[in-house]
Amino acid sequence: ASDVYKRQAQTRAVDLTVVGPEAPLAAGIVDRFQAAGLRILGTSRAAAQLEASKAFSKAFMAKHNIPTAAYEAFTDAEAAKSYIRSLDKPVVVKASGLAAGKGVFICDTVDDALEAVDTIMVERAFGAAGDTVVVEERLFGDELSVLAFSDGECVVPMMVARDHKRALDGDKGLNTGGMGAFAPTLDVTPEDIAEIRETVLVPTVQGMRAAGTPYIGVLYAGLMRTAEGWRVLEFNCRFGDPETQVVLPMFNGDLYAVMNACIDGALDETMVQWHDGACATVVLASPGYPQAYPEDLPITIGDLQLNTLVFHAGTKRTADGALVTSGGRVMAVTARAHTLAAALRHVYDEIQHIHFEGMHYRHDIGKVHYG
């Protein structure tokens, strides 16, 4: 696939390619483009291990004293289960490899954790992504997402976003890749961001540089504020979904220039500016998501306001041009406004004009924290 994209970039004389999904990064698309002399924003295959291997990521954080949950990694299901029984407390069980945001199980009981190990390693629900499993202590606190631009040495945080991972209202149900998000987060201070930059973002970029695998592109840190301080839950090596749908609409500047500066080692904090106000997005999901779900459900979209953004994630056109579903998270409805409350009202009003059979979504995006 990387060679196909490379040929398209060459044929169409593409000036800059930006990689969105994690799989091409992990497969080395950036390395191939660079070898062909093509400009591309994204991490090398080696640097992409921060996301592609949770076992690698946890070991990297331990080596560089980046705050994260205590953990152990296992390639044997019975060994993982024995460790879980020895802990006898709530844990998080993760498939180490890429699982499209679905390989994480937040477990309330030992039995839940044992079942998660079986799902990942015995039933092979995520294929080879479950060859190694990571068992972490379960942390408690508020989650947030910090994305940053990096040129391999300089790292500049973006506006902070918070997403909602659980499938159902009230943060109930299964973990998903994200059911909605908002930015900025009103309870995160400039001092918090400075601390996150110095304790997480800078050591990550410096550690990757020292290893001979400079981190160039977008660094996404999923964090939790615990009673003991900030802890990294995960790294993504790209614009995270759905956080990107609320962060980039707030960007006030020349994004093309910033991306090129990352590639050229010329990134500067003054290049990254933000609009006032707030942005919110709500994901419309297929029935059954994040478990098995049907596809090819007809979608109807009525008249929407001009300042509404609808990001299509799991949709396609049929041969006769009809719009149908083709994934679990079908689309994200986004709006920017002077306040978070106004942005949320706008989004939820617009959702009433979009329909497909069994469509479900969170009704409390943003409201869990801010009423």
PAVOLO-836428 format. One record per residue (C-alpha): residue number from 0; residue in three letters; x negated, z negated, y negated. Coordinates in steps of 0.5 Angstrom, whole numbers. Each point is the difference from the previous one (the first is absolute). Example, Ala and Ser with C-alpha at 12.3 -4.5 7.8 and 13.67 -1.06 7.14 Angstrom:
PAVOLO-836428
<fikol guro="0" lumlum="ALA" east="-25" up="-16" north="9"/>
<fikol guro="1" lumlum="SER" east="-2" up="2" north="-7"/>
END
This chain:
PAVOLO-836428
<fikol guro="0" lumlum="ALA" east="0" up="0" north="0"/>
<fikol guro="1" lumlum="SER" east="-6" up="-2" north="-5"/>
<fikol guro="2" lumlum="ASP" east="-2" up="8" north="1"/>
<fikol guro="3" lumlum="VAL" east="7" up="2" north="-1"/>
<fikol guro="4" lumlum="TYR" east="0" up="-4" north="-7"/>
<fikol guro="5" lumlum="LYS" east="-7" up="2" north="-2"/>
<fikol guro="6" lumlum="ARG" east="1" up="8" north="1"/>
<fikol guro="7" lumlum="GLN" east="7" up="-1" north="-4"/>
<fikol guro="8" lumlum="ALA" east="-4" up="-3" north="-6"/>
<fikol guro="9" lumlum="GLN" east="-6" up="5" north="1"/>
<fikol guro="10" lumlum="THR" east="6" up="6" north="0"/>
<fikol guro="11" lumlum="ARG" east="4" up="-3" north="-6"/>
<fikol guro="12" lumlum="ALA" east="-6" up="-2" north="-4"/>
<fikol guro="13" lumlum="VAL" east="2" up="-7" north="0"/>
<fikol guro="14" lumlum="ASP" east="-4" up="-4" north="-6"/>
<fikol guro="15" lumlum="LEU" east="2" up="-7" north="3"/>
<fikol guro="16" lumlum="THR" east="3" up="-3" north="7"/>
<fikol guro="17" lumlum="VAL" east="3" up="-7" north="0"/>
<fikol guro="18" lumlum="VAL" east="1" up="-3" north="7"/>
<fikol guro="19" lumlum="GLY" east="6" up="-4" north="1"/>
<fikol guro="20" lumlum="PRO" east="1" up="-2" north="7"/>
<fikol guro="21" lumlum="GLU" east="-5" up="-4" north="4"/>
<fikol guro="22" lumlum="ALA" east="0" up="4" north="6"/>
<fikol guro="23" lumlum="PRO" east="-4" up="6" north="-3"/>
<fikol guro="24" lumlum="LEU" east="-5" up="-5" north="-3"/>
<fikol guro="25" lumlum="ALA" east="-1" up="-3" north="6"/>
<fikol guro="26" lumlum="ALA" east="-2" up="7" north="3"/>
<fikol guro="27" lumlum="GLY" east="-5" up="1" north="-5"/>
<fikol guro="28" lumlum="ILE" east="4" up="5" north="-4"/>
<fikol guro="29" lumlum="VAL" east="-5" up="-2" north="-6"/>
<fikol guro="30" lumlum="ASP" east="-6" up="1" north="3"/>
<fikol guro="31" lumlum="ARG" east="2" up="7" north="2"/>
<fikol guro="32" lumlum="PHE" east="2" up="2" north="-7"/>
<fikol guro="33" lumlum="GLN" east="-6" up="-3" north="-3"/>
<fikol guro="34" lumlum="ALA" east="-4" up="4" north="5"/>
<fikol guro="35" lumlum="ALA" east="3" up="7" north="-2"/>
<fikol guro="36" lumlum="GLY" east="-1" up="-2" north="-7"/>
<fikol guro="37" lumlum="LEU" east="7" up="-2" north="-2"/>
<fikol guro="38" lumlum="ARG" east="2" up="-5" north="-5"/>
<fikol guro="39" lumlum="ILE" east="5" up="-5" north="4"/>
<fikol guro="40" lumlum="LEU" east="2" up="-8" north="-2"/>
<fikol guro="41" lumlum="GLY" east="0" up="-4" north="6"/>
<fikol guro="42" lumlum="THR" east="-5" up="-4" north="4"/>
<fikol guro="43" lumlum="SER" east="-5" up="2" north="5"/>
<fikol guro="44" lumlum="ARG" east="2" up="-1" north="8"/>
<fikol guro="45" lumlum="ALA" east="-5" up="-6" north="0"/>
<fikol guro="46" lumlum="ALA" east="3" up="-3" north="-6"/>
<fikol guro="47" lumlum="ALA" east="7" up="1" north="2"/>
<fikol guro="48" lumlum="GLN" east="-1" up="-5" north="6"/>
<fikol guro="49" lumlum="LEU" east="2" up="-5" north="-5"/>
<fikol guro="50" lumlum="GLU" east="7" up="2" north="2"/>
<fikol guro="51" lumlum="ALA" east="-1" up="4" north="6"/>
<fikol guro="52" lumlum="SER" east="-2" up="-6" north="4"/>
<fikol guro="53" lumlum="LYS" east="2" up="-7" north="-2"/>
<fikol guro="54" lumlum="ALA" east="-5" up="-3" north="5"/>
<fikol guro="55" lumlum="PHE" east="-5" up="4" north="-4"/>
<fikol guro="56" lumlum="SER" east="3" up="-3" north="-7"/>
<fikol guro="57" lumlum="LYS" east="0" up="-7" north="2"/>
<fikol guro="58" lumlum="ALA" east="-7" up="0" north="2"/>
<fikol guro="59" lumlum="PHE" east="-2" up="3" north="-6"/>
<fikol guro="60" lumlum="MET" east="4" up="-5" north="-4"/>
<fikol guro="61" lumlum="ALA" east="-3" up="-5" north="4"/>
<fikol guro="62" lumlum="LYS" east="-7" up="3" north="-1"/>
<fikol guro="63" lumlum="HIS" east="1" up="0" north="-8"/>
<fikol guro="64" lumlum="ASN" east="3" up="-6" north="-1"/>
<fikol guro="65" lumlum="ILE" east="7" up="3" north="-2"/>
<fikol guro="66" lumlum="PRO" east="6" up="-5" north="1"/>
<fikol guro="67" lumlum="THR" east="4" up="2" north="5"/>
<fikol guro="68" lumlum="ALA" east="4" up="-4" north="6"/>
<fikol guro="69" lumlum="ALA" east="-4" up="-3" north="6"/>
<fikol guro="70" lumlum="TYR" east="0" up="5" north="6"/>
<fikol guro="71" lumlum="GLU" east="-2" up="2" north="7"/>
<fikol guro="72" lumlum="ALA" east="0" up="8" north="3"/>
<fikol guro="73" lumlum="PHE" east="1" up="1" north="7"/>
<fikol guro="74" lumlum="THR" east="0" up="6" north="4"/>
<fikol guro="75" lumlum="ASP" east="3" up="-3" north="6"/>
<fikol guro="76" lumlum="ALA" east="8" up="-2" north="0"/>
<fikol guro="77" lumlum="GLU" east="-1" up="-7" north="4"/>
<fikol guro="78" lumlum="ALA" east="-6" up="-2" north="-4"/>
<fikol guro="79" lumlum="ALA" east="4" up="1" north="-6"/>
<fikol guro="80" lumlum="LYS" east="6" up="-4" north="3"/>
<fikol guro="81" lumlum="SER" east="-4" up="-6" north="2"/>
<fikol guro="82" lumlum="TYR" east="-3" up="0" north="-7"/>
<fikol guro="83" lumlum="ILE" east="7" up="0" north="-3"/>
<fikol guro="84" lumlum="ARG" east="2" up="-6" north="5"/>
<fikol guro="85" lumlum="SER" east="-6" up="-4" north="-2"/>
<fikol guro="86" lumlum="LEU" east="2" up="1" north="-7"/>
<fikol guro="87" lumlum="ASP" east="7" up="-2" north="1"/>
<fikol guro="88" lumlum="LYS" east="2" up="1" north="-7"/>
<fikol guro="89" lumlum="PRO" east="3" up="6" north="-4"/>
<fikol guro="90" lumlum="VAL" east="-4" up="6" north="0"/>
<fikol guro="91" lumlum="VAL" east="0" up="8" north="-2"/>
<fikol guro="92" lumlum="VAL" east="-2" up="5" north="5"/>
<fikol guro="93" lumlum="LYS" east="-3" up="7" north="-2"/>
<fikol guro="94" lumlum="ALA" east="-1" up="6" north="3"/>
<fikol guro="95" lumlum="SER" east="-7" up="1" north="-2"/>
<fikol guro="96" lumlum="GLY" east="1" up="8" north="-1"/>
<fikol guro="97" lumlum="LEU" east="4" up="4" north="-4"/>
<fikol guro="98" lumlum="ALA" east="8" up="-1" north="1"/>
<fikol guro="99" lumlum="ALA" east="3" up="3" north="-6"/>
<fikol guro="100" lumlum="GLY" east="1" up="-7" north="-2"/>
<fikol guro="101" lumlum="LYS" east="4" up="-2" north="6"/>
<fikol guro="102" lumlum="GLY" east="-5" up="-4" north="4"/>
<fikol guro="103" lumlum="VAL" east="0" up="-7" north="-3"/>
<fikol guro="104" lumlum="PHE" east="4" up="-5" north="3"/>
<fikol guro="105" lumlum="ILE" east="2" up="-7" north="-4"/>
<fikol guro="106" lumlum="CYS" east="1" up="-5" north="5"/>
<fikol guro="107" lumlum="ASP" east="4" up="-6" north="-1"/>
<fikol guro="108" lumlum="THR" east="-2" up="-3" north="7"/>
<fikol guro="109" lumlum="VAL" east="-5" up="1" north="6"/>
<fikol guro="110" lumlum="ASP" east="5" up="4" north="4"/>
<fikol guro="111" lumlum="ASP" east="1" up="5" north="-6"/>
<fikol guro="112" lumlum="ALA" east="-7" up="1" north="0"/>
<fikol guro="113" lumlum="LEU" east="-1" up="1" north="8"/>
<fikol guro="114" lumlum="GLU" east="6" up="5" north="-1"/>
<fikol guro="115" lumlum="ALA" east="-4" up="3" north="-5"/>
<fikol guro="116" lumlum="VAL" east="-6" up="1" north="4"/>
<fikol guro="117" lumlum="ASP" east="4" up="3" north="5"/>
<fikol guro="118" lumlum="THR" east="3" up="5" north="-4"/>
<fikol guro="119" lumlum="ILE" east="-7" up="2" north="-3"/>
<fikol guro="120" lumlum="MET" east="-5" up="0" north="6"/>
<fikol guro="121" lumlum="VAL" east="5" up="0" north="6"/>
<fikol guro="122" lumlum="GLU" east="6" up="4" north="-2"/>
<fikol guro="123" lumlum="ARG" east="-5" up="4" north="-5"/>
<fikol guro="124" lumlum="ALA" east="5" up="1" north="-5"/>
<fikol guro="125" lumlum="PHE" east="-5" up="3" north="-5"/>
<fikol guro="126" lumlum="GLY" east="-5" up="3" north="5"/>
<fikol guro="127" lumlum="ALA" east="-7" up="0" north="-1"/>
<fikol guro="128" lumlum="ALA" east="1" up="-4" north="-6"/>
<fikol guro="129" lumlum="GLY" east="1" up="-6" north="4"/>
<fikol guro="130" lumlum="ASP" east="-6" up="0" north="4"/>
<fikol guro="131" lumlum="THR" east="-2" up="-5" north="-4"/>
<fikol guro="132" lumlum="VAL" east="4" up="-6" north="-2"/>
<fikol guro="133" lumlum="VAL" east="-1" up="-5" north="-6"/>
<fikol guro="134" lumlum="VAL" east="3" up="-7" north="0"/>
<fikol guro="135" lumlum="GLU" east="0" up="-3" north="-7"/>
<fikol guro="136" lumlum="GLU" east="2" up="-7" north="-2"/>
<fikol guro="137" lumlum="ARG" east="7" up="1" north="-4"/>
<fikol guro="138" lumlum="LEU" east="-1" up="-1" north="-7"/>
<fikol guro="139" lumlum="PHE" east="6" up="-2" north="-5"/>
<fikol guro="140" lumlum="GLY" east="1" up="2" north="-7"/>
<fikol guro="141" lumlum="ASP" east="2" up="6" north="-5"/>
<fikol guro="142" lumlum="GLU" east="-3" up="7" north="2"/>
<fikol guro="143" lumlum="LEU" east="-2" up="5" north="-5"/>
<fikol guro="144" lumlum="SER" east="-4" up="6" north="0"/>
<fikol guro="145" lumlum="VAL" east="-6" up="2" north="-4"/>
<fikol guro="146" lumlum="LEU" east="-2" up="7" north="-1"/>
<fikol guro="147" lumlum="ALA" east="-7" up="2" north="-3"/>
<fikol guro="148" lumlum="PHE" east="-4" up="6" north="-2"/>
<fikol guro="149" lumlum="SER" east="-7" up="0" north="3"/>
<fikol guro="150" lumlum="ASP" east="-6" up="5" north="-1"/>
<fikol guro="151" lumlum="GLY" east="-4" up="-4" north="5"/>
<fikol guro="152" lumlum="GLU" east="-3" up="-5" north="-5"/>
<fikol guro="153" lumlum="CYS" east="5" up="-1" north="-6"/>
<fikol guro="154" lumlum="VAL" east="7" up="-2" north="2"/>
<fikol guro="155" lumlum="VAL" east="6" up="-1" north="-4"/>
<fikol guro="156" lumlum="PRO" east="7" up="-3" north="2"/>
<fikol guro="157" lumlum="MET" east="6" up="3" north="-1"/>
<fikol guro="158" lumlum="MET" east="7" up="-3" north="-2"/>
<fikol guro="159" lumlum="VAL" east="2" up="-5" north="5"/>
<fikol guro="160" lumlum="ALA" east="6" up="1" north="4"/>
<fikol guro="161" lumlum="ARG" east="4" up="-4" north="5"/>
<fikol guro="162" lumlum="ASP" east="3" up="4" north="6"/>
<fikol guro="163" lumlum="HIS" east="5" up="-3" north="5"/>
<fikol guro="164" lumlum="LYS" east="-2" up="1" north="7"/>
<fikol guro="165" lumlum="ARG" east="6" up="-3" north="4"/>
<fikol guro="166" lumlum="ALA" east="5" up="5" north="2"/>
<fikol guro="167" lumlum="LEU" east="6" up="-4" north="-2"/>
<fikol guro="168" lumlum="ASP" east="3" up="-4" north="-6"/>
<fikol guro="169" lumlum="GLY" east="-3" up="-7" north="-1"/>
<fikol guro="170" lumlum="ASP" east="-7" up="2" north="3"/>
<fikol guro="171" lumlum="LYS" east="3" up="0" north="7"/>
<fikol guro="172" lumlum="GLY" east="0" up="5" north="6"/>
<fikol guro="173" lumlum="LEU" east="-6" up="4" north="2"/>
<fikol guro="174" lumlum="ASN" east="-7" up="1" north="-4"/>
<fikol guro="175" lumlum="THR" east="0" up="8" north="-3"/>
<fikol guro="176" lumlum="GLY" east="-4" up="4" north="-4"/>
<fikol guro="177" lumlum="GLY" east="4" up="-2" north="-6"/>
<fikol guro="178" lumlum="MET" east="7" up="0" north="-2"/>
<fikol guro="179" lumlum="GLY" east="-1" up="0" north="-7"/>
<fikol guro="180" lumlum="ALA" east="-5" up="-3" north="-6"/>
<fikol guro="181" lumlum="PHE" east="0" up="-1" north="-7"/>
<fikol guro="182" lumlum="ALA" east="-6" up="-1" north="-6"/>
<fikol guro="183" lumlum="PRO" east="-2" up="-4" north="-3"/>
<fikol guro="184" lumlum="THR" east="0" up="-6" north="3"/>
<fikol guro="185" lumlum="LEU" east="2" up="-5" north="-5"/>
<fikol guro="186" lumlum="ASP" east="-3" up="-6" north="3"/>
<fikol guro="187" lumlum="VAL" east="-7" up="3" north="1"/>
<fikol guro="188" lumlum="THR" east="-5" up="-2" north="-6"/>
<fikol guro="189" lumlum="PRO" east="-6" up="4" north="-3"/>
<fikol guro="190" lumlum="GLU" east="-4" up="-6" north="3"/>
<fikol guro="191" lumlum="ASP" east="3" up="1" north="7"/>
<fikol guro="192" lumlum="ILE" east="-2" up="8" north="-1"/>
<fikol guro="193" lumlum="ALA" east="-7" up="-2" north="-2"/>
<fikol guro="194" lumlum="GLU" east="-1" up="-5" north="6"/>
<fikol guro="195" lumlum="ILE" east="3" up="5" north="5"/>
<fikol guro="196" lumlum="ARG" east="-5" up="5" north="-3"/>
<fikol guro="197" lumlum="GLU" east="-6" up="-4" north="0"/>
<fikol guro="198" lumlum="THR" east="2" up="-3" north="7"/>
<fikol guro="199" lumlum="VAL" east="3" up="6" north="4"/>
<fikol guro="200" lumlum="LEU" east="-1" up="6" north="-3"/>
<fikol guro="201" lumlum="VAL" east="-7" up="0" north="-3"/>
<fikol guro="202" lumlum="PRO" east="-3" up="-3" north="7"/>
<fikol guro="203" lumlum="THR" east="4" up="5" north="4"/>
<fikol guro="204" lumlum="VAL" east="-3" up="6" north="-5"/>
<fikol guro="205" lumlum="GLN" east="-7" up="-3" north="0"/>
<fikol guro="206" lumlum="GLY" east="0" up="-1" north="8"/>
<fikol guro="207" lumlum="MET" east="2" up="7" north="1"/>
<fikol guro="208" lumlum="ARG" east="-6" up="2" north="-4"/>
<fikol guro="209" lumlum="ALA" east="-5" up="-4" north="3"/>
<fikol guro="210" lumlum="ALA" east="2" up="3" north="7"/>
<fikol guro="211" lumlum="GLY" east="-1" up="7" north="-2"/>
<fikol guro="212" lumlum="THR" east="7" up="2" north="0"/>
<fikol guro="213" lumlum="PRO" east="2" up="-1" north="-8"/>
<fikol guro="214" lumlum="TYR" east="8" up="-1" north="-1"/>
<fikol guro="215" lumlum="ILE" east="2" up="6" north="-4"/>
<fikol guro="216" lumlum="GLY" east="8" up="1" north="-2"/>
<fikol guro="217" lumlum="VAL" east="5" up="-5" north="0"/>
<fikol guro="218" lumlum="LEU" east="-1" up="-7" north="3"/>
<fikol guro="219" lumlum="TYR" east="7" up="-4" north="2"/>
<fikol guro="220" lumlum="ALA" east="0" up="-7" north="1"/>
<fikol guro="221" lumlum="GLY" east="6" up="-4" north="3"/>
<fikol guro="222" lumlum="LEU" east="-1" up="-7" north="-2"/>
<fikol guro="223" lumlum="MET" east="4" up="-7" north="1"/>
<fikol guro="224" lumlum="ARG" east="-1" up="-6" north="-5"/>
<fikol guro="225" lumlum="THR" east="0" up="-6" north="4"/>
<fikol guro="226" lumlum="ALA" east="-1" up="-7" north="-1"/>
<fikol guro="227" lumlum="GLU" east="-8" up="1" north="1"/>
<fikol guro="228" lumlum="GLY" east="0" up="6" north="-5"/>
<fikol guro="229" lumlum="TRP" east="0" up="8" north="1"/>
<fikol guro="230" lumlum="ARG" east="0" up="3" north="7"/>
<fikol guro="231" lumlum="VAL" east="-1" up="7" north="2"/>
<fikol guro="232" lumlum="LEU" east="5" up="2" north="5"/>
<fikol guro="233" lumlum="GLU" east="-2" up="7" north="1"/>
<fikol guro="234" lumlum="PHE" east="-4" up="6" north="-3"/>
<fikol guro="235" lumlum="ASN" east="3" up="7" north="-1"/>
<fikol guro="236" lumlum="CYS" east="-5" up="6" north="-2"/>
<fikol guro="237" lumlum="ARG" east="5" up="4" north="-4"/>
<fikol guro="238" lumlum="PHE" east="6" up="-1" north="-5"/>
<fikol guro="239" lumlum="GLY" east="5" up="-5" north="4"/>
<fikol guro="240" lumlum="ASP" east="7" up="2" north="1"/>
<fikol guro="241" lumlum="PRO" east="5" up="-2" north="-3"/>
<fikol guro="242" lumlum="GLU" east="-5" up="-4" north="-5"/>
<fikol guro="243" lumlum="THR" east="-2" up="7" north="-3"/>
<fikol guro="244" lumlum="GLN" east="7" up="2" north="-1"/>
<fikol guro="245" lumlum="VAL" east="0" up="-6" north="-6"/>
<fikol guro="246" lumlum="VAL" east="-7" up="0" north="-2"/>
<fikol guro="247" lumlum="LEU" east="-1" up="7" north="-2"/>
<fikol guro="248" lumlum="PRO" east="6" up="1" north="-4"/>
<fikol guro="249" lumlum="MET" east="-3" up="-5" north="-4"/>
<fikol guro="250" lumlum="PHE" east="-7" up="3" north="-1"/>
<fikol guro="251" lumlum="ASN" east="-1" up="2" north="-7"/>
<fikol guro="252" lumlum="GLY" east="-6" up="5" north="0"/>
<fikol guro="253" lumlum="ASP" east="-3" up="6" north="3"/>
<fikol guro="254" lumlum="LEU" east="0" up="-1" north="7"/>
<fikol guro="255" lumlum="TYR" east="-4" up="6" north="2"/>
<fikol guro="256" lumlum="ALA" east="-5" up="-2" north="-4"/>
<fikol guro="257" lumlum="VAL" east="0" up="-7" north="3"/>
<fikol guro="258" lumlum="MET" east="-1" up="3" north="7"/>
<fikol guro="259" lumlum="ASN" east="-5" up="5" north="-2"/>
<fikol guro="260" lumlum="ALA" east="-4" up="-6" north="-3"/>
<fikol guro="261" lumlum="CYS" east="0" up="-4" north="7"/>
<fikol guro="262" lumlum="ILE" east="-3" up="6" north="3"/>
<fikol guro="263" lumlum="ASP" east="-5" up="1" north="-5"/>
<fikol guro="264" lumlum="GLY" east="-2" up="-8" north="-1"/>
<fikol guro="265" lumlum="ALA" east="2" up="0" north="-7"/>
<fikol guro="266" lumlum="LEU" east="6" up="-5" north="1"/>
<fikol guro="267" lumlum="ASP" east="1" up="-4" north="-6"/>
<fikol guro="268" lumlum="GLU" east="6" up="-5" north="-2"/>
<fikol guro="269" lumlum="THR" east="2" up="3" north="-6"/>
<fikol guro="270" lumlum="MET" east="3" up="6" north="4"/>
<fikol guro="271" lumlum="VAL" east="5" up="-4" north="3"/>
<fikol guro="272" lumlum="GLN" east="6" up="-2" north="-4"/>
<fikol guro="273" lumlum="TRP" east="7" up="-2" north="1"/>
<fikol guro="274" lumlum="HIS" east="7" up="1" north="-3"/>
<fikol guro="275" lumlum="ASP" east="4" up="-6" north="-2"/>
<fikol guro="276" lumlum="GLY" east="6" up="-2" north="4"/>
<fikol guro="277" lumlum="ALA" east="1" up="0" north="7"/>
<fikol guro="278" lumlum="CYS" east="2" up="4" north="6"/>
<fikol guro="279" lumlum="ALA" east="3" up="-1" north="7"/>
<fikol guro="280" lumlum="THR" east="2" up="4" north="6"/>
<fikol guro="281" lumlum="VAL" east="4" up="-1" north="6"/>
<fikol guro="282" lumlum="VAL" east="-1" up="4" north="7"/>
<fikol guro="283" lumlum="LEU" east="6" up="3" north="3"/>
<fikol guro="284" lumlum="ALA" east="-1" up="-1" north="8"/>
<fikol guro="285" lumlum="SER" east="3" up="4" north="6"/>
<fikol guro="286" lumlum="PRO" east="4" up="-4" north="4"/>
<fikol guro="287" lumlum="GLY" east="-4" up="-4" north="5"/>
<fikol guro="288" lumlum="TYR" east="-6" up="0" north="-4"/>
<fikol guro="289" lumlum="PRO" east="-6" up="-3" north="1"/>
<fikol guro="290" lumlum="GLN" east="2" up="1" north="8"/>
<fikol guro="291" lumlum="ALA" east="3" up="6" north="3"/>
<fikol guro="292" lumlum="TYR" east="4" up="4" north="-5"/>
<fikol guro="293" lumlum="PRO" east="4" up="7" north="0"/>
<fikol guro="294" lumlum="GLU" east="-2" up="6" north="-4"/>
<fikol guro="295" lumlum="ASP" east="3" up="6" north="-3"/>
<fikol guro="296" lumlum="LEU" east="5" up="-4" north="-3"/>
<fikol guro="297" lumlum="PRO" east="3" up="4" north="-6"/>
<fikol guro="298" lumlum="ILE" east="-1" up="-2" north="-7"/>
<fikol guro="299" lumlum="THR" east="4" up="0" north="-6"/>
<fikol guro="300" lumlum="ILE" east="-3" up="-1" north="-7"/>
<fikol guro="301" lumlum="GLY" east="5" up="0" north="-6"/>
<fikol guro="302" lumlum="ASP" east="-1" up="0" north="-7"/>
<fikol guro="303" lumlum="LEU" east="-6" up="-4" north="-2"/>
<fikol guro="304" lumlum="GLN" east="-3" up="-2" north="-7"/>
<fikol guro="305" lumlum="LEU" east="-6" up="4" north="-3"/>
<fikol guro="306" lumlum="ASN" east="-4" up="-6" north="0"/>
<fikol guro="307" lumlum="THR" east="1" up="-2" north="7"/>
<fikol guro="308" lumlum="LEU" east="-6" up="2" north="5"/>
<fikol guro="309" lumlum="VAL" east="2" up="1" north="8"/>
<fikol guro="310" lumlum="PHE" east="-6" up="0" north="4"/>
<fikol guro="311" lumlum="HIS" east="1" up="4" north="7"/>
<fikol guro="312" lumlum="ALA" east="-4" up="-3" north="6"/>
<fikol guro="313" lumlum="GLY" east="4" up="1" north="6"/>
<fikol guro="314" lumlum="THR" east="4" up="6" north="-2"/>
<fikol guro="315" lumlum="LYS" east="0" up="8" north="2"/>
<fikol guro="316" lumlum="ARG" east="4" up="6" north="-1"/>
<fikol guro="317" lumlum="THR" east="3" up="4" north="5"/>
<fikol guro="318" lumlum="ALA" east="0" up="7" north="2"/>
<fikol guro="319" lumlum="ASP" east="6" up="1" north="-5"/>
<fikol guro="320" lumlum="GLY" east="-2" up="-4" north="-5"/>
<fikol guro="321" lumlum="ALA" east="4" up="-7" north="1"/>
<fikol guro="322" lumlum="LEU" east="-4" up="-6" north="-1"/>
<fikol guro="323" lumlum="VAL" east="0" up="-5" north="6"/>
<fikol guro="324" lumlum="THR" east="-4" up="-6" north="2"/>
<fikol guro="325" lumlum="SER" east="-7" up="0" north="3"/>
<fikol guro="326" lumlum="GLY" east="-3" up="-7" north="0"/>
<fikol guro="327" lumlum="GLY" east="2" up="-7" north="0"/>
<fikol guro="328" lumlum="ARG" east="-1" up="-1" north="-7"/>
<fikol guro="329" lumlum="VAL" east="3" up="6" north="-3"/>
<fikol guro="330" lumlum="MET" east="0" up="-1" north="-8"/>
<fikol guro="331" lumlum="ALA" east="-2" up="-5" north="-5"/>
<fikol guro="332" lumlum="VAL" east="4" up="0" north="-7"/>
<fikol guro="333" lumlum="THR" east="-4" up="-2" north="-6"/>
<fikol guro="334" lumlum="ALA" east="1" up="-1" north="-7"/>
<fikol guro="335" lumlum="ARG" east="-4" up="-3" north="-6"/>
<fikol guro="336" lumlum="ALA" east="4" up="-4" north="-5"/>
<fikol guro="337" lumlum="HIS" east="-2" up="-5" north="-6"/>
<fikol guro="338" lumlum="THR" east="1" up="-6" north="5"/>
<fikol guro="339" lumlum="LEU" east="0" up="-1" north="8"/>
<fikol guro="340" lumlum="ALA" east="7" up="-2" north="0"/>
<fikol guro="341" lumlum="ALA" east="2" up="7" north="-4"/>
<fikol guro="342" lumlum="ALA" east="-4" up="4" north="5"/>
<fikol guro="343" lumlum="LEU" east="3" up="-3" north="6"/>
<fikol guro="344" lumlum="ARG" east="7" up="1" north="-3"/>
<fikol guro="345" lumlum="HIS" east="-1" up="7" north="-1"/>
<fikol guro="346" lumlum="VAL" east="-3" up="1" north="7"/>
<fikol guro="347" lumlum="TYR" east="6" up="-3" north="3"/>
<fikol guro="348" lumlum="ASP" east="5" up="3" north="-4"/>
<fikol guro="349" lumlum="GLU" east="-4" up="7" north="2"/>
<fikol guro="350" lumlum="ILE" east="0" up="-2" north="8"/>
<fikol guro="351" lumlum="GLN" east="8" up="1" north="0"/>
<fikol guro="352" lumlum="HIS" east="-1" up="7" north="-1"/>
<fikol guro="353" lumlum="ILE" east="-4" up="1" north="6"/>
<fikol guro="354" lumlum="HIS" east="3" up="0" north="7"/>
<fikol guro="355" lumlum="PHE" east="-2" up="1" north="7"/>
<fikol guro="356" lumlum="GLU" east="3" up="-3" north="7"/>
<fikol guro="357" lumlum="GLY" east="-2" up="-7" north="1"/>
<fikol guro="358" lumlum="MET" east="-5" up="0" north="-6"/>
<fikol guro="359" lumlum="HIS" east="-2" up="-7" north="-2"/>
<fikol guro="360" lumlum="TYR" east="-4" up="-4" north="-5"/>
<fikol guro="361" lumlum="ARG" east="-2" up="-6" north="-3"/>
<fikol guro="362" lumlum="HIS" east="5" up="-3" north="-5"/>
<fikol guro="363" lumlum="ASP" east="-5" up="-5" north="-3"/>
<fikol guro="364" lumlum="ILE" east="-6" up="4" north="-2"/>
<fikol guro="365" lumlum="GLY" east="-4" up="-4" north="-6"/>
<fikol guro="366" lumlum="LYS" east="6" up="-6" north="1"/>
<fikol guro="367" lumlum="VAL" east="-3" up="-4" north="5"/>
<fikol guro="368" lumlum="HIS" east="-5" up="-2" north="-5"/>
<fikol guro="369" lumlum="TYR" east="3" up="1" north="-7"/>
<fikol guro="370" lumlum="GLY" east="8" up="-1" north="2"/>
END
